[in-house]
Amino acid sequence: MFSKKGQGLSLNVIIVAAIALIVLVVLVVIFTARSADFEQQVSKEGQTEIAKMRITYGDCRPTGLSESNFLRAYGSAVTPEEQQSAITDFETRVADCKAVTSQSSCLIAGCKWS
């Protein structure tokens, strides 16, 4: 009548699939960890650039929002030219704030007085 033979996966195929899955998971973990390390390194570089520029701040300085915008632009830069552009833009902002001589003018210029 009916044949009771069944077709199934061999043990070898199951073992190879399990090993491939384990290797895939390990690769995902490695690349995720590496990308987090890369993001931290870029963030450190941006913080270093801001620290260098803070030395040149006067009484009127850029706001924390301006610094955050610089860090975002610097961190999202793909090429060294884009990083340099972010630095130049922020240096221009620092110079604009530094040119202001009074507290009221500083606030009007969108900077903060220290």
Residue, then its C-alpha position, 0 to 999 in steps of 0.5 A: m500500500f503506502s511506503k513508510k520511507g521518509q525523506g529527511l535531512s541527513l545528520n551531516v547537513i544539519i551539522v553543517a547548517a548549525i556550524a554556518l549559523i554559529v559562524l554567522v553569529v560570531l561575524v555579526v558580533i565582531f563587526t558590531a563591536r568594531s563599529a562601536d569602537f570606530e564610533q567611539q574613536v571618531s567621537k574622541e577625535g571630535q572632542t579633541e578638536i573642540a578642546k583645541m578650539r576651546i583654548t581660543y574662546g574668549d568671553c563670548r563663546p559658542t553655545g553647547l548646541s553649536e558644539s554638538n552640531f560640530l560633533r555631529a558634522y565631524g562624526s558624520a564626515v566621510t572624507p578628510e575634506e568633510q572633516q576639515s570643512a566641519i572644523t572650518d565652519f566651527e572655527t568661523r563660529v568661534a571667530d564670530c563669537k570672539a569678535v563680540t565685545s559686550q554681553s548683550s551683543c554676545l547673546i544677540a549673536g547666538c553665543k553665550w557669555s562666560 
